[in-house]
Amino acid sequence: MPSTRLPSPLTILMIVVILAAISTWLLPAGQYSKLAAEGTDAFVLTSPTGSVKLPFAQKTLDSLSIDIAIGKFSSGDIRKPVSVPGSYQKLKSNPQGFTSILQAPIRGIIDSIDIVLFILTIGGFMYVFNETGAIARGIENLSHTMRGREPLLMVLLIFIFAFLRASYGMEEEAIVFIPILVPLFLAAGYDLLIPVAVVFGGTSVGGIAAFSNPFSVIVASNAGGINWMDGLYERLILFMIATSFMAWFVVRYAAKIRKNPAASLVLQIEGVVAPALENVVSDQKEPVLLDLKTKILLLIYFATFIGMISGIVWLGWWTIEMSALFLGVSILVAVITRMNERVFVSNFIKGAESLLSVAFIVGVARGITIVLNDGLITDSILFYASDIVQHLPPAVFILFLMVFYLIFSLFISSSSGMAVLTMPVVGALAVIIHIPGREIVNSYLYGINIMFFISPTSLVLPSLAMVNVSYKVWLRFITPVMAVLLLLCAVFLVVGLYL
């Protein structure tokens, strides 16, 4: 019997576009007055009847019952107009039709072109860099160097893969390292779960507290009008705790099965299993030496992300500057490796092509918001939603939101698509009910990435296929990890409300 498969994320989002257009015929139209900062000179209050300038002062915010410090506007932490509580007015309906549905993806891409180009540039940079083989050589060198010290190697690799996911969003690129580690860990007396736990588990835990992942935290913050640096320290602390726990759990399991091979979950559930792929690493005793060029490339790689964060913190960078950084570093890498001009251009374009689907997802998801805005029902949804949740304790609301993302990520697997689809509404709702925007972004991050461990639409199935381990074995192994991480993230969210 053929298995039932969900439609692709783009198809699901187009269905949501259609549902959004239908909603404009069914829901009442309405609008809040919006307050936006005009630099640090004045606020502009826009209502259905017109606009008026107000003094750029905390007193203005207090008079409008906007519970936000003025520093959030002057520092750029809040970039989009804020809905003024209590200002909702019903308006004449403006239903959206067939033409609006067809135009929505195009207008969405145009409206989010800065993020789209940023994503494509990241893709080009990563492809050019991966073609140098520097990361693969670095990890293979580390693997050979750490022979006989496999527990320490597990910890180091889990932190490396977690960092790569948290910093630039490594996903598909990571699974190629699974077969590289198989012979090393099998020879040391471990089972086939260990390579998957180290690579896929490492990247998965890194996504939970992503600190500069352009496909999750940056896109989500941009869509919600929030500075993505807000909440960075909270996520860094969670990154260290969650990754340390993941490393401890894997090392503990590895020590148990090395001492008693019968304790292996693979052996208990599947019996004796042969690796799915031939060994791809030679049995040579000497480590693969890193030449000076490879060391320079690895240094450039890590310096790029440190430079990006520094530029945002101290120089006010955003998508244009970040895109220029990745383009410039791509050219630098090509020069250092003496990459042929045609090869460089071809590789950069291939990298951009590899993320074209992500760029389209961002555009189509933005198109949903455009349909809702043109139909004048976005604020109506906010009004009725805030009426429902404003009586809930903030802690209950933020935990409910994390669970919402946990479940909803089964249907929309794209973190970028999920962010652009939900953040404009949820971010505005947070302002109305006085919840910090950073915790809205964090609830999104925690929810979708905890589910990433087991979601069939993630990379769990391809990862398991590379070592011939069943999904059932993985579920038995990873469920305790997910339970602890869910509790840990819940604590961070609740505590974060009061910081």
C-alpha positions in Angstrom: 0.0 0.0 0.0 1.6 3.3 -1.0 2.4 5.7 1.9 0.5 9.0 2.2 2.8 12.0 1.7 2.2 15.6 2.6 2.4 18.1 -0.3 5.5 20.1 -0.6 5.9 23.3 1.6 5.3 25.5 -1.4 2.0 23.8 -2.2 0.9 23.9 1.4 1.6 27.7 1.5 -0.3 28.3 -1.7 -3.3 26.5 -0.1 -2.9 28.8 2.8 -2.9 31.8 0.4 -6.2 30.5 -1.0 -7.6 30.1 2.5 -6.4 33.6 3.4 -8.3 35.0 0.4 -11.4 33.1 1.3 -11.1 34.5 4.9 -11.3 38.0 3.6 -14.9 37.2 2.4 -15.9 35.7 5.8 -14.1 37.8 8.5 -15.0 41.4 9.5 -12.5 44.0 8.2 -10.8 46.3 10.7 -7.6 48.0 11.6 -5.5 49.2 14.5 -3.8 52.6 14.6 -0.1 52.0 14.0 2.8 53.8 15.6 6.2 53.9 13.8 9.5 55.6 14.7 10.7 58.2 12.2 14.4 57.8 13.1 14.7 59.4 16.5 13.0 62.6 15.6 9.4 61.7 16.0 6.7 59.0 16.1 4.2 58.8 13.3 0.7 57.6 14.3 -1.3 56.2 11.4 -5.0 55.5 11.6 -7.7 54.8 9.0 -8.4 58.5 8.9 -4.8 59.8 8.4 -1.4 60.3 10.0 -0.1 62.6 12.7 3.4 63.2 14.1 4.0 62.8 17.9 7.0 63.6 20.1 9.7 60.9 20.2 9.4 60.4 23.9 8.5 57.7 26.5 5.6 59.8 27.5 4.1 59.3 24.0 4.3 55.5 24.4 2.8 55.6 27.9 -0.1 57.8 26.7 -0.9 55.2 24.0 -0.7 52.3 26.5 2.2 50.9 24.6 4.3 49.1 27.2 7.6 49.3 25.4 10.8 51.2 26.4 11.6 54.0 23.9 15.1 52.6 23.7 13.7 49.6 21.8 12.8 52.0 19.0 16.0 54.1 19.0 18.2 51.1 19.0 16.3 49.4 16.2 15.1 46.5 18.3 11.7 47.2 16.9 11.7 47.9 13.2 8.1 47.7 12.2 5.0 49.7 13.1 3.4 48.8 16.4 -0.4 48.3 16.8 -1.8 50.7 19.4 -3.8 48.8 22.0 -7.5 49.8 22.2 -7.5 51.5 18.8 -9.2 48.8 16.7 -11.9 50.1 14.3 -14.2 48.1 12.0 -13.9 49.0 8.4 -15.7 48.3 5.1 -14.7 44.8 3.9 -12.2 44.5 1.0 -12.4 40.8 -0.1 -9.5 39.4 -2.2 -10.2 37.4 -5.4 -8.5 35.2 -7.9 -6.1 37.9 -9.2 -4.9 38.6 -5.7 -4.2 34.9 -5.1 -2.0 34.8 -8.3 -0.2 38.0 -7.5 0.4 37.1 -3.8 3.6 35.0 -4.3 5.1 37.6 -6.7 4.3 40.5 -4.4 5.6 38.5 -1.5 9.0 37.9 -3.1 9.2 41.6 -4.0 8.3 42.6 -0.5 10.9 40.3 1.1 13.6 40.7 -1.6 16.2 41.7 1.0 15.8 38.4 2.9 15.5 36.4 -0.4 18.8 37.8 -1.7 20.4 37.2 1.7 19.4 33.6 1.6 20.6 33.1 -2.0 24.0 34.8 -1.1 24.3 32.4 1.9 23.7 29.5 -0.4 26.4 30.7 -2.8 28.9 31.2 0.0 28.3 27.8 1.5 28.6 26.0 -1.9 31.9 27.8 -2.7 33.3 27.1 0.7 32.2 23.4 0.7 33.9 22.9 -2.6 37.2 23.7 -0.9 36.7 20.6 1.3 38.1 22.5 4.3 35.4 21.4 6.7 35.5 17.8 5.6 39.3 17.7 6.0 39.1 19.4 9.3 36.6 16.9 10.7 38.5 13.9 9.2 41.7 15.2 10.7 40.0 15.5 14.1 38.5 12.0 13.8 41.9 10.4 13.1 43.6 12.5 15.7 41.1 11.4 18.4 41.4 7.6 17.8 41.4 6.0 21.2 39.7 9.1 22.7 36.3 8.6 21.0 34.2 9.9 24.0 36.0 13.3 23.7 35.6 13.2 20.0 31.9 12.7 20.4 31.7 15.8 22.6 33.8 17.9 20.2 31.8 16.9 17.1 28.4 17.4 18.7 29.5 20.9 19.7 30.9 21.5 16.2 27.8 20.4 14.4 25.6 22.3 16.8 27.6 25.4 16.2 27.4 25.0 12.4 23.6 24.6 12.6 23.2 27.5 15.1 25.4 29.8 13.1 24.6 29.4 9.5 21.9 26.7 9.4 23.8 23.5 8.4 21.3 20.7 7.6 21.7 18.7 4.4 25.5 19.3 4.3 26.0 17.5 7.7 24.7 14.1 6.8 27.6 13.4 4.5 29.8 13.1 7.6 27.7 10.2 9.0 29.3 7.5 6.9 32.8 9.0 7.5 32.3 8.4 11.3 30.8 4.9 11.0 34.0 2.8 10.7 35.7 4.9 13.4 32.9 4.3 16.0 32.3 0.7 15.0 36.0 -0.1 15.4 35.9 1.4 18.9 33.0 -0.9 20.0 30.0 1.4 19.5 26.8 0.8 17.5 25.4 2.5 14.4 23.3 4.9 16.4 26.4 6.9 17.6 27.3 8.5 14.2 23.6 9.6 13.7 23.4 10.9 17.3 26.6 12.8 16.9 25.9 14.4 13.5 22.1 14.6 13.2 21.6 15.0 16.9 24.3 17.7 17.0 22.8 19.7 14.2 19.3 19.3 15.7 20.2 20.5 19.1 22.1 23.5 17.5 18.9 24.6 15.8 17.0 24.9 19.1 19.1 27.9 20.4 20.2 29.2 17.0 22.1 32.4 17.6 22.7 33.6 14.0 20.9 31.0 11.8 19.7 33.1 8.8 16.9 30.7 8.0 15.3 30.7 11.4 16.2 33.4 13.9 17.1 36.2 11.4 14.1 35.5 9.1 11.7 35.2 12.1 12.9 38.4 13.8 12.8 40.3 10.5 9.2 39.1 9.9 8.1 40.1 13.4 9.9 43.5 13.3 12.2 42.4 16.1 16.0 42.9 16.4 17.4 39.3 16.2 20.2 40.3 18.6 17.5 40.7 21.3 17.6 37.5 23.3 21.0 36.5 21.9 22.6 35.9 25.3 19.6 33.8 26.5 20.0 31.6 23.4 23.8 31.4 23.9 23.3 30.1 27.4 20.7 27.7 26.3 23.0 26.6 23.5 25.7 25.6 25.9 23.3 23.8 28.3 21.3 22.0 25.7 24.4 20.9 23.7 26.2 19.8 26.8 23.2 17.7 27.8 23.1 16.2 24.3 26.8 15.4 24.4 26.5 13.8 27.9 23.5 11.7 26.9 25.3 10.3 23.8 28.6 9.7 25.7 26.6 7.9 28.5 24.8 5.7 26.0 28.1 5.0 24.2 29.9 4.0 27.4 27.0 1.7 28.3 27.0 -0.3 25.1 30.8 -0.4 25.0 30.8 -2.0 28.4 27.8 -4.3 27.5 27.1 -4.6 23.7 23.8 -6.3 24.6 22.5 -2.9 25.8 22.6 -1.5 22.2 19.1 -0.4 21.2 20.0 -1.4 17.6 20.8 -4.9 18.7 17.8 -5.1 21.0 15.2 -3.9 18.4 16.8 -4.8 15.0 19.3 -7.5 15.8 22.6 -7.5 14.0 22.6 -4.7 11.4 25.3 -4.1 8.7 26.2 -0.5 7.7 24.3 0.7 4.7 27.4 2.1 3.0 30.9 0.9 2.6 33.6 2.5 4.7 34.6 5.8 3.2 37.5 6.4 5.5 40.8 4.5 5.1 42.2 2.6 8.1 45.4 4.6 8.0 46.9 5.2 11.4 48.3 8.6 10.6 45.9 11.6 10.7 45.1 13.6 7.7 47.3 16.6 8.0 45.9 20.1 7.6 47.9 22.3 5.3 48.3 26.0 5.8 45.6 26.8 3.2 43.0 24.6 5.0 43.8 26.2 8.3 43.4 29.7 6.8 40.1 28.7 5.2 38.7 27.3 8.5 39.8 30.5 10.3 38.0 32.6 7.6 34.9 30.5 8.0 34.6 31.1 11.8 35.7 34.7 11.4 32.9 35.4 8.9 30.2 34.7 11.5 32.0 36.5 14.2 32.3 39.5 11.8 28.6 39.3 11.0 27.6 39.4 14.6 30.0 42.2 15.3 28.8 44.2 12.4 25.2 44.0 13.6 26.0 44.8 17.2 28.4 47.7 16.6 27.9 48.9 13.0 24.1 48.6 12.6 24.4 46.0 9.8 21.3 44.3 8.3 20.6 42.1 5.3 22.4 44.3 2.7 25.6 44.4 4.7 25.4 40.8 5.7 24.8 39.7 2.1 27.8 41.8 1.0 30.0 40.2 3.6 29.2 36.6 2.4 29.7 37.7 -1.2 33.0 39.2 -0.4 34.2 36.2 1.6 33.1 33.9 -1.2 35.4 35.9 -3.6 38.2 35.8 -1.0 37.9 32.0 -0.7 38.0 31.7 -4.5 41.2 33.8 -4.6 42.9 31.8 -1.8 42.1 28.5 -3.5 42.9 29.8 -6.9 39.5 28.8 -8.1 38.9 29.4 -11.8 36.6 32.4 -12.5 34.1 30.3 -14.4 34.2 27.6 -11.8 33.7 30.2 -9.0 30.7 31.8 -10.7 29.2 28.3 -11.5 29.6 27.2 -7.9 28.2 30.4 -6.5 25.1 30.1 -8.7 24.7 26.4 -7.9 24.7 27.3 -4.2 22.1 30.0 -4.8 20.1 27.5 -6.8 20.2 25.0 -3.9 18.4 27.5 -1.7 16.0 28.8 -4.3 13.2 26.8 -2.9 13.8 28.4 0.5 13.7 31.8 -1.1 10.4 31.0 -2.9 9.0 29.7 0.4 9.8 33.0 2.1 8.2 34.9 -0.7 5.0 32.8 -0.8 4.6 32.9 2.9 5.0 36.7 2.8 2.3 36.7 0.1 -0.1 35.3 2.7 0.4 38.3 4.9 -0.1 40.6 1.9 -3.5 39.0 1.2 -4.6 39.3 4.8 -3.4 42.9 5.0 -5.1 43.9 1.7 -8.3 42.2 2.9 -8.0 44.3 6.1 -8.4 41.2 8.3 -4.9 40.9 9.8 -5.8 43.3 12.6 -9.2 41.7 13.0 -7.4 38.4 13.7 -5.2 40.2 16.2 -8.1 41.9 17.8 -10.1 38.7 18.4 -7.0 36.6 19.3 -5.9 39.2 21.8 -9.4 39.2 23.3 -9.0 35.5 23.9 -5.5 35.3 25.2 -5.2 38.6 27.1 -6.7 36.9 30.2 -4.2 34.1 30.1 -1.1 34.4 32.3 1.9 35.3 30.0 3.7 32.0 31.0 0.7 29.9 29.9 0.5 31.8 26.6 4.2 31.5 25.7 4.2 27.8 26.5 1.0 27.3 24.4 2.8 29.1 21.6 5.8 26.7 21.8 3.5 23.7 21.6 1.7 25.3 18.7 5.0 25.5 16.8 5.9 22.0 17.9 2.8 20.6 16.3 2.5 22.9 13.3 6.0 22.1 12.2 4.8 18.7 11.1 2.9 20.3 8.3 5.2 23.2 7.3 8.8 21.8 7.5 10.5 25.0 6.3 11.7 27.1 9.3 11.8 30.2 7.0 8.3 29.6 5.7 6.9 29.1 9.2 8.6 32.3 10.4 7.3 34.5 7.6 3.8 32.9 7.7 3.2 33.4 11.5 5.6 36.0 12.8 3.8 39.2 11.4 0.6 38.3 13.3 2.2 36.6 16.4 4.8 39.4 16.7 2.1 42.1 16.6 0.0 40.1 19.1 3.0 40.0 21.5 3.0 43.9 21.6 -0.7 44.1 22.3 -0.6 41.6 25.2 2.8 42.9 26.5 5.0 39.9 25.9 8.7 40.5 24.9 9.2 39.9 21.2 12.4 37.9 21.8 10.4 35.3 23.6 8.0 35.0 20.7 11.0 34.3 18.5 12.4 31.9 21.0 9.1 29.9 21.3 9.1 29.5 17.6 12.8 28.4 17.6 12.3 25.9 20.4 9.1 24.4 19.1 10.0 23.7 15.5 13.5 22.5 16.4 12.6 20.1 19.2 10.3 18.5 16.6 13.1 18.5 14.1 14.6 15.5 16.0 11.7 13.2 14.8 9.7 15.0 12.1 9.5 12.8 9.0 9.9 16.0 7.0 13.3 16.7 8.5 16.5 14.9 7.7 16.0 12.1 10.3 15.0 9.5 7.7 17.8 10.1 5.3 20.3 10.2 8.2 19.0 6.8 9.5 19.1 5.3 6.0 22.8 6.1 5.8 23.5 3.7 8.7 20.6 1.2 8.1 19.0 2.0 11.4 15.2 2.0 11.8 13.0 5.0 12.8 11.8 2.9 15.8 15.3 2.6 17.2 15.8 6.4 16.9 12.5 7.2 18.6 13.5 4.9 21.5 16.9 6.6 21.8 15.9 10.3 21.3 12.6 10.5 23.2 14.2 11.1 26.7 16.4 13.8 25.1 13.4 15.6 23.6 11.5 15.4 27.0 14.4 17.1 28.8 14.9 19.7 26.1 11.2 20.5 26.1 11.3 21.1 29.9 14.5 23.1 29.6 13.1 25.3 26.9 9.9 25.8 28.8 11.9 27.0 31.8 13.9 29.4 29.7 10.8 30.9 28.1 9.0 31.5 31.4 12.1 33.0 33.0 12.8 35.1 29.9 9.4 36.8 30.3 10.6 38.5 33.5 14.2 39.4 32.5 
